[in-house]
């Protein structure tokens, strides 16, 4: 994790399944509560992104928008990008 002022870059790796979704959601929510306003999530080392795992980004985006912030997803492999797109979050990964 790289923190610069209110910009945070988080690098995730491995599989993000429904098992990890609650923990990931809590961690990202904690970042926003601690003052993060702009979040970049790096998925370049994520091997599998389940719908439930990707869904975590909905809540994070909502929380960031409430405080005038933003969320960007970078490095998503084609399969992960397709999952984001299916959930209507393809713009985050552009």
VENLIN-V849586 format. One record per residue. N is the residue number from 1. RES is the residue in three letters. PSI is psi as a letter, one per 20 degrees, with the letter a starting at -180 (999 if undefined). Layout:
((N,RES,PSI) (N,RES,PSI))
This chain:
((1,UNK,p) (2,UNK,p) (3,UNK,p) (4,UNK,o) (5,UNK,c) (6,UNK,j) (7,UNK,p) (8,UNK,p) (9,UNK,p) (10,UNK,p) (11,UNK,p) (12,UNK,q) (13,UNK,r) (14,UNK,b) (15,UNK,p) (16,UNK,n) (17,UNK,a) (18,UNK,h) (19,UNK,h) (20,UNK,i) (21,UNK,g) (22,UNK,g) (23,UNK,g) (24,UNK,g) (25,UNK,g) (26,UNK,g) (27,UNK,g) (28,UNK,h) (29,UNK,h) (30,UNK,h) (31,UNK,g) (32,UNK,g) (33,UNK,h) (34,UNK,j) (35,UNK,i) (36,UNK,p) (37,UNK,h) (38,UNK,o) (39,UNK,p) (40,UNK,p) (41,UNK,o) (42,UNK,o) (43,UNK,j) (44,UNK,h) (45,UNK,j) (46,UNK,p) (47,UNK,h) (48,UNK,p) (49,UNK,o) (50,UNK,q) (51,UNK,g) (52,UNK,h) (53,UNK,g) (54,UNK,h) (55,UNK,h) (56,UNK,h) (57,UNK,h) (58,UNK,g) (59,UNK,h) (60,UNK,g) (61,UNK,g) (62,UNK,g) (63,UNK,g) (64,UNK,g) (65,UNK,h) (66,UNK,h) (67,UNK,j) (68,UNK,k) (69,UNK,a) (70,UNK,r) (71,UNK,p) (72,UNK,q) (73,UNK,p) (74,UNK,q) (75,UNK,j) (76,UNK,p) (77,UNK,r) (78,UNK,h) (79,UNK,g) (80,UNK,g) (81,UNK,h) (82,UNK,h) (83,UNK,g) (84,UNK,g) (85,UNK,g) (86,UNK,h) (87,UNK,j) (88,UNK,j) (89,UNK,k) (90,UNK,h) (91,UNK,h) (92,UNK,h) (93,UNK,j) (94,UNK,999))
